[in-house]
Amino acid sequence: MKTAVIFAVFSTAGLWAFAEPDHMHKEGVLRRLGALDESLASAGLDFSMCLTSIYQINTQGGLSTHRRQGRSTGSYDIELNADLQRLLGIDNAVLYMHTESTWPGRDIDQTSVGSYFGVNGDFYPRNSFSIIELWYEQSFLDDTLRFRVGKLDMTGGFECRGCPVSFDGNAYANDENTQFLNSALINNPTIPFPDYGLGAIIYWQPVEYWYISAGAADAQADRRETGFNTAFHDEDYFLTMAETGITPRFFCDNGPLQGAYRFGMWYDPQPKVHSDSNRLYRDDTGFYLSFDQAITKENSSPDDTQGLGTFFRYGYAHGRANDVVNFYSAGLQYQGLFEGRDDDVLAVGFAHGSFSDRADITFSEDYESVLETYYSIMLTRWMIVSPSLQYVTNPGGDNFVDDALIAGIRAHIAF
């Protein structure tokens, strides 16, 4: 714990120093990047990139508190949105590309914690460079009907009244780069989301506050490949999902309090099995809920997001083919809690997953749960630093592994 605290202090101090105007001519670099961004935008291209660096240490329990391998991980992402109306004259059409690189080969879960959920949702084994998303989207009926096809992320989603939806979206627990780090507080682990692969999604918003969406994606996808080999050779298995929800606004003295209430179902046709079984089962199904709601609002300005919000998730999957059969998570987020720190965020979340009774050889405990808190510090408009703590109960569902306490710090730089 002492090592993690020292690292956090010196890392934050160094980032503050880097944020000083004279350091490496930062302002000049930002001006040049801004000019480049404006030039691309005028041509119909929206370009962005970000770097995420994470350091975590297991301070007690788990598999080990001494192993250093996997403590430091990172990723960079480059995204490009192309407005095809400006570029090619195709009305209401967009082409999107997302590339990613990750490092190193192992993370702290494998070496030190042993969590089933995963304490680092940003981690992926070392990958030098991959185009993980490349899709085309066409809009109809004044942008109320959208169709997306290509190599895509089923959790990538759309927006309804500014709320992330389709599929398993959440305003307060959905982004490993700026929100919670534990995977159970990013997406619902009972949903068998495939890797980035070929698929299609249709989204319809017939009225302002209600939407419905359905999609299918290659259940055997591998982000490192184009997807054609797994999608159209041998057995063709596509995960299908459907979600509907409402996005109501409740009014208070300082204006509307936005909420989102989602219900979804999924169907996975591929043969699968829980950890202890040798028999394969097909045609697996499950359902989920994901809610978020703003509770208070500090100021009446429409663009001001300071205040308290809450979230809740639930998921069910059948125990004959899945390790986690019941799952729920809940939490709170407060933006601008401290005077003069209007963009900082303090959040706490709890997640609990029950293991299948049929997998009682692999899992000697009935569940794994996690309590996580983080404080997101907006150092500059392009840099966020987030110290965090996680307490994992029954890591990996193994009664021989003690509860683990993980301290970490994440730096996220976006342009």
C-alpha positions in Angstrom: 0.0 0.0 0.0 2.9 2.4 0.9 4.5 1.8 -2.5 1.2 2.6 -4.3 0.7 5.8 -2.4 4.2 7.0 -3.1 3.8 6.2 -6.8 0.4 8.0 -6.9 1.9 11.1 -5.2 4.9 11.4 -7.5 2.9 10.5 -10.7 0.3 13.2 -9.9 3.0 15.8 -9.1 4.8 15.0 -12.4 1.6 15.3 -14.4 0.9 18.7 -12.7 4.4 19.8 -13.8 3.8 18.6 -17.3 0.6 20.6 -17.4 2.5 23.9 -16.8 2.3 26.2 -19.9 6.1 26.4 -20.5 6.7 22.7 -20.3 7.9 21.4 -23.8 6.1 24.3 -25.4 2.8 22.7 -24.6 0.6 25.6 -25.7 2.3 25.8 -29.1 1.8 22.0 -29.6 -1.9 22.4 -28.7 -2.3 25.3 -31.1 -0.8 23.2 -33.9 -3.0 20.2 -33.1 -6.0 22.5 -32.9 -5.2 24.0 -36.3 -4.9 20.5 -37.8 -8.2 19.4 -36.2 -10.0 22.4 -37.7 -8.4 21.7 -41.2 -9.6 18.1 -41.0 -13.1 19.1 -39.8 -13.6 21.4 -42.7 -12.9 18.5 -45.0 -15.4 16.3 -43.2 -12.9 14.3 -41.1 -13.1 14.2 -37.3 -9.8 12.8 -35.9 -9.0 12.0 -32.3 -6.5 10.1 -30.3 -5.9 9.2 -26.7 -3.4 7.5 -24.5 -4.3 5.6 -21.3 -1.6 4.5 -18.8 -2.5 2.5 -15.7 -0.4 1.4 -12.7 -2.0 -1.0 -10.1 -0.6 -2.9 -7.2 -2.2 -5.6 -5.1 -1.6 -4.6 -1.5 -3.1 -7.5 0.3 -4.6 -11.0 -0.4 -5.1 -12.3 -3.9 -2.5 -14.5 -5.4 0.5 -12.4 -4.6 1.5 -9.0 -3.2 5.1 -9.1 -4.5 5.0 -9.9 -8.2 5.7 -6.8 -10.3 4.7 -8.2 -13.7 1.5 -6.8 -15.0 1.4 -3.7 -12.7 1.9 -1.2 -15.5 -0.4 -1.5 -18.6 -1.5 0.9 -21.3 -3.2 1.5 -24.6 -3.6 4.1 -27.2 -6.5 4.6 -29.5 -6.9 6.5 -32.8 -10.4 7.3 -34.1 -11.6 8.7 -37.4 -15.1 9.8 -38.3 -15.6 10.6 -42.0 -18.7 12.6 -43.0 -19.5 11.0 -46.4 -21.8 13.8 -47.3 -19.0 16.2 -47.4 -16.5 13.8 -48.9 -18.5 11.8 -51.4 -21.9 13.5 -51.5 -23.7 10.6 -49.8 -26.4 12.1 -47.6 -26.6 11.2 -43.9 -23.7 8.7 -44.1 -20.7 8.2 -41.8 -17.6 5.9 -42.0 -15.9 5.2 -38.7 -12.5 3.7 -38.0 -10.9 2.8 -34.7 -7.4 1.5 -34.2 -5.8 0.4 -31.0 -2.5 -0.8 -29.5 -2.1 -2.4 -26.1 0.7 -3.5 -23.8 2.1 -5.6 -22.0 1.4 -9.4 -22.4 0.0 -10.0 -18.9 -1.9 -7.9 -16.3 -2.2 -7.8 -12.6 -5.1 -10.3 -12.5 -3.0 -13.1 -13.9 0.0 -12.4 -11.7 -1.3 -11.0 -8.4 -5.1 -10.9 -8.0 -6.9 -13.9 -9.7 -10.2 -12.1 -10.1 -12.9 -13.6 -12.3 -14.2 -10.2 -13.3 -10.9 -8.5 -14.0 -9.6 -5.5 -12.1 -8.3 -3.7 -15.2 -11.0 -3.4 -17.9 -8.6 -1.5 -20.2 -6.2 -4.4 -20.4 -5.8 -6.6 -23.5 -2.7 -8.8 -24.2 0.1 -7.1 -26.1 -1.1 -6.0 -29.5 1.1 -3.7 -31.7 -1.6 -2.3 -33.9 -5.1 -3.4 -35.0 -8.1 -1.9 -36.7 -10.7 -3.0 -34.2 -13.6 -1.2 -35.7 -14.4 -0.2 -39.3 -18.1 0.4 -40.0 -20.5 2.3 -42.2 -23.6 4.0 -40.8 -26.6 5.3 -42.8 -29.3 7.5 -41.2 -32.9 7.9 -42.4 -36.1 9.8 -41.3 -34.4 12.8 -39.9 -31.8 10.7 -38.1 -34.4 8.7 -36.1 -33.5 5.5 -38.0 -29.9 4.3 -38.3 -28.3 1.3 -39.8 -24.7 0.3 -39.0 -22.7 -2.5 -40.7 -19.1 -3.6 -40.6 -16.5 -4.6 -38.0 -18.0 -3.2 -34.8 -18.2 -3.2 -31.0 -21.6 -4.4 -29.8 -21.1 -2.2 -26.7 -20.3 0.9 -28.8 -23.8 2.1 -28.8 -25.9 5.0 -29.9 -27.4 8.0 -28.0 -30.9 8.7 -27.1 -31.3 12.2 -25.5 -27.6 12.2 -24.9 -27.7 8.9 -23.0 -25.6 5.9 -24.1 -27.8 3.0 -25.3 -27.6 -0.2 -27.4 -26.3 -2.3 -25.8 -25.8 -2.3 -22.0 -24.9 1.4 -22.0 -24.7 3.4 -18.8 -24.0 7.1 -18.1 -21.9 6.4 -15.0 -20.4 3.0 -15.5 -19.4 2.3 -19.1 -15.9 3.7 -19.9 -12.7 2.1 -18.6 -10.7 5.1 -19.7 -12.4 7.7 -17.5 -14.8 5.8 -15.2 -14.5 2.6 -13.2 -11.6 0.2 -14.0 -13.2 -3.1 -12.8 -14.7 -4.9 -15.8 -17.9 -5.7 -13.8 -18.5 -2.0 -13.5 -18.0 -1.4 -17.2 -20.3 -4.0 -18.7 -22.6 -6.8 -17.5 -20.5 -10.1 -17.3 -23.6 -12.3 -17.9 -23.8 -10.9 -21.5 -21.5 -12.9 -23.8 -20.3 -9.9 -25.8 -18.1 -11.1 -28.7 -14.8 -9.5 -29.6 -14.8 -6.8 -32.2 -16.1 -8.5 -35.3 -18.4 -8.3 -38.3 -22.0 -7.4 -37.6 -24.9 -5.1 -38.1 -27.2 -3.0 -35.8 -30.4 -1.1 -36.5 -31.5 1.7 -34.2 -35.0 3.3 -34.2 -36.1 6.3 -32.1 -39.8 6.8 -33.0 -40.3 9.4 -30.3 -37.8 11.6 -28.4 -37.8 9.6 -25.2 -38.1 6.0 -26.5 -35.9 3.8 -28.6 -35.6 0.2 -29.8 -32.5 -1.5 -31.3 -31.5 -4.9 -32.5 -28.2 -6.3 -33.8 -26.1 -9.4 -34.6 -22.4 -9.9 -34.5 -19.9 -12.7 -35.1 -19.8 -14.7 -31.9 -16.3 -16.1 -32.8 -14.7 -12.8 -33.7 -11.1 -11.9 -33.0 -10.2 -8.2 -33.0 -6.8 -9.0 -34.6 -8.5 -10.3 -37.8 -10.8 -8.8 -40.4 -13.5 -11.2 -39.4 -14.3 -12.9 -42.7 -12.7 -16.2 -41.7 -14.7 -16.7 -38.6 -18.0 -15.1 -39.9 -18.3 -17.0 -43.2 -16.3 -20.2 -42.9 -17.2 -23.5 -41.2 -19.9 -22.9 -38.6 -21.4 -19.4 -38.7 -22.5 -18.3 -35.2 -23.9 -14.8 -34.6 -24.8 -13.4 -31.2 -28.1 -11.5 -31.6 -29.3 -8.8 -29.2 -32.3 -6.6 -28.8 -32.8 -3.6 -26.4 -35.4 -1.1 -25.7 -35.6 1.8 -23.2 -36.9 5.1 -22.2 -34.9 8.3 -21.4 -37.2 10.4 -19.1 -36.4 13.8 -17.6 -37.6 14.7 -14.2 -37.6 18.3 -13.2 -36.2 20.1 -10.2 -35.5 23.8 -9.4 -32.2 23.7 -11.4 -33.6 22.1 -14.5 -34.2 18.5 -15.9 -32.7 15.4 -14.3 -31.9 13.0 -17.1 -32.4 9.3 -16.8 -32.2 6.2 -18.9 -33.9 2.8 -18.3 -32.9 -0.1 -20.6 -34.1 -3.7 -21.0 -32.3 -6.1 -23.2 -32.2 -9.8 -24.3 -29.6 -11.9 -26.1 -29.4 -15.2 -27.9 -26.1 -17.1 -28.5 -26.4 -20.1 -30.8 -22.8 -21.4 -30.5 -22.0 -24.6 -28.5 -20.8 -23.5 -25.0 -20.2 -24.9 -21.6 -19.7 -23.8 -18.0 -16.3 -24.5 -16.4 -17.0 -28.0 -15.0 -19.0 -29.5 -17.8 -17.9 -31.6 -20.8 -21.2 -31.4 -22.5 -21.8 -28.6 -24.9 -25.1 -26.6 -24.9 -26.5 -24.6 -27.8 -29.1 -21.8 -28.0 -28.2 -20.0 -24.9 -30.3 -17.0 -23.8 -30.4 -14.3 -21.2 -31.6 -10.8 -20.3 -30.4 -7.7 -18.6 -31.3 -4.3 -17.2 -29.3 -1.1 -17.0 -30.5 2.1 -15.4 -29.0 5.4 -14.6 -30.5 8.6 -13.2 -29.4 12.1 -12.3 -30.6 12.8 -8.7 -29.5 16.4 -8.1 -28.2 19.3 -10.2 -26.1 22.1 -8.7 -26.8 24.8 -11.3 -29.6 25.8 -13.7 -27.3 26.1 -16.8 -28.4 23.6 -19.4 -24.8 22.6 -20.1 -23.8 22.2 -16.5 -23.5 18.6 -15.4 -22.5 19.1 -11.8 -24.5 17.0 -9.3 -25.2 13.5 -8.1 -26.2 10.5 -10.2 -26.8 6.8 -9.6 -26.8 3.6 -11.6 -28.0 0.0 -11.4 -27.5 -3.1 -13.5 -28.9 -6.7 -13.4 -28.2 -9.7 -15.6 -29.3 -13.3 -15.8 -27.7 -16.2 -17.8 -28.5 -20.0 -17.6 -26.2 -22.0 -15.3 -25.9 -25.0 -17.7 -23.7 -23.0 -20.1 -22.4 -20.0 -18.1 -20.2 -19.5 -15.0 -22.0 -16.3 -13.8 -25.8 -16.8 -13.6 -26.9 -13.8 -11.6 -25.3 -10.4 -11.5 -26.1 -7.0 -10.1 -24.2 -3.7 -9.7 -25.0 -0.3 -8.3 -23.3 2.9 -7.5 -23.1 6.7 -7.2 -21.3 9.5 -8.9 -20.8 13.1 -7.9 -19.3 15.7 -10.3 -18.0 18.9 -8.8 -18.2 17.9 -5.2 -15.4 20.3 -4.1 -15.4 24.0 -4.6 -13.4 25.1 -7.6 -13.2 21.6 -9.0 -16.3 21.6 -11.2 -15.1 18.9 -13.6 -13.7 16.4 -11.1 -15.7 13.2 -10.4 -16.0 11.1 -7.3 -17.6 7.7 -7.7 -18.2 4.5 -5.8 -19.6 1.2 -7.2 -20.4 -2.3 -6.0 -20.8 -5.4 -8.2 -21.8 -9.0 -7.3 -21.8 -12.1 -9.5 -23.1 -15.5 -8.4 -21.5 -18.6 -9.9 -23.3 -21.5 -11.4 -24.1 -24.3 -8.9 -23.1 -26.7 -11.7 -19.5 -25.4 -11.7 -18.8 -26.1 -8.0 -15.5 -27.8 -8.7 -14.0 -24.7 -10.3 -15.7 -22.3 -7.9 -15.4 -23.3 -4.2 -17.1 -20.0 -3.3 -20.6 -19.0 -4.5 -19.8 -15.5 -5.7 -17.2 -12.8 -6.4 -17.9 -9.2 -5.5 -16.0 -5.9 -5.9 -16.2 -2.5 -4.3 -14.5 0.2 -6.2 -14.0 4.0 -5.7 -12.2 6.5 -7.8 -11.6 10.2 -8.0 -11.2 11.7 -11.4 -9.0 14.8 -11.5 -9.3 17.1 -14.5 -5.8 18.5 -14.7 -6.3 20.2 -18.1 -9.0 20.0 -20.7 -6.9 17.1 -22.3 -5.6 15.2 -19.3 -7.4 13.3 -16.5 -5.8 11.5 -13.6 -7.8 9.0 -11.5 -6.5 7.4 -8.3 -8.6 4.3 -7.5 -9.1 1.6 -4.9 -10.8 -1.8 -5.4 -11.7 -4.4 -2.8 -12.3 -7.9 -4.3 -14.1 -10.5 -2.2 -13.5 -14.2 -3.1 -11.2 -13.5 -6.1 -11.9 -16.2 -8.8 -14.5 -17.8 -6.5 -11.6 -19.6 -4.7 -11.8 -20.0 -1.0 -8.0 -20.5 -0.8 -7.4 -17.0 -2.2 -7.8 -14.2 0.3 -9.8 -11.0 -0.4 -7.7 -8.5 -2.3 -7.1 -4.8 -2.0 -5.9 -3.1 -5.2 -4.6 0.5 -5.4 -4.1 2.1 -8.7 -3.7 5.3 -10.7 -4.7 6.0 -14.3 -3.7 8.8 -16.6 -5.8 9.5 -19.6 -4.6 12.0 -22.3 -7.0 12.8 -25.2 -6.6 15.1 -28.2 
